Amino acid sequence: MKITIIGTGYVGLVTGVGLAELGHTVYCVDTIKEKIDFLQKGQAPFYEPDLEKLLKKNIKSKRLMFSVSLAEVINKTDFLFICVGTPPQANGSADLSYVYAVAEQIKDLANNSKIVVVKSTVPVGTNAKVESILAKNIRQRPTRLWREKAKFSVVSCPEFLREGRAIYDFFHSDRLVVGSTNEKSAKAVADLFGKVKAQKVITTRETAELIKYASNAFLATKISFINEIANLCDKVKADVTEVALGMGLDKRINPYFLKAGIGYGGSCFPKDVKALRQISGGNGYDFKLLKAVIEVNGKQRKIFMEKIKKVLGNLNNKKIGLLGLAFKDNTDDIRESAAIDLAKYLVKAGAMVTAYDAKATLNAKKVLGNKINFVASAYEAVKNVDAIIIATEWPEFIKLDWLQIKKLMKQPIIFDGKNLLDPEQMKKNKFNYYSVGR
Ligand code: UDX
């Protein structure tokens, strides 16, 4: 099949590369010229394991092409995927201006029937609104021939990929959700992903839109729940890892997303939980649970900072080695990263911070500038420090030579915000080791 992808962020680019790898001919469009220039050379604009490999492979086989002009490619293809951003507005609701602007362009440029697939995360009712924008133009078109030729079907197909594991997730997704008003279009979209063995959920557009928000909000709720249990563990001398293990063995609960720490970050959970609250409020329903999920997440970083202050006392001129800047491992993304918040708190308190992250340093520099030092290895970051803070769950940190690190530090204190290291082992190594709920 021939497909246009509009927007080459995480969702658009991974979807485009994935669909090309499945054998389709894919044109990816973005308005940012530098980005398209890079992509044409097979260079990804962000770090994502295996992305560049598949990018280069599919460009070579001419199944994947890039353009800055939607007009140039739109009528070569039958499927149009809207993958533009829906960033949060000041009140938490999703900004849909990019989605609607794309719908307007499609309306003006398409001259034959298209299936328009909305992959961007959008509030309930957005797919219907996109369809009404497209339909407007059909009515405006002068001849009967035009009206018959250009018919649009708008299908909701939300994305569930995780950053850092996006390529894997594309080919191994648990489910494919397709929301449509007509069976034929739903089947056509599901067939595009035919080779991916995912359970198919064919439903209405409104339900599909809500499945996406409900999934992210539920996962965020699990994290905030386990973080509250962790805070309680700290008070009653219980171990949250073992509580989570005991809970997760119950198949009704399952063991995933029960890792306590300094709270969730990233480009999805913080934005989507707030947006779902807005969607609920806007429809006259007060979704009380989500308010607590958001509050607990915000509080988690502060509680951790309090723990650090309690142990170190006045932070003025204290030297801190910060391990991790990304919002999680395997990514260079720092959006809503707890590590960045911690760096800011530390600087504000007068501490001198030296940070290391395998991938996110460049992005962190854009936000933190010269307020902290950035170094090229974990060992450099810990030289002569009063304490180490682990803020990202990079597996690399588990494998460090912690005995050597102890020798490099001024005093052996570790604050592990991701519960990454083994407390028993750290005790044996004679560290003063603090984590979350253990
Ligand atoms: C998430 C969803 O998982 C994905 O399905 C959706 O499409 C986009 O949002 P992502 O933001 O890439 O994906 O990362 P994820 O792995 O879900 O982690 C999100 C945040 O939660 C990270 O900050 C991570 O450190 C944190 N987290 C995750 C925990 O604190 N505890 C956990 O048990 C799991």
Residues whose N, C-alpha, C, O or C-beta is under 5 A from the ligand:
A	BS01	UDX	E159 F160 L161 R162 E163 I223 F257 L258 K259 G261 G263 Y264 G265 G266 S267 C268 F269 F327 K328
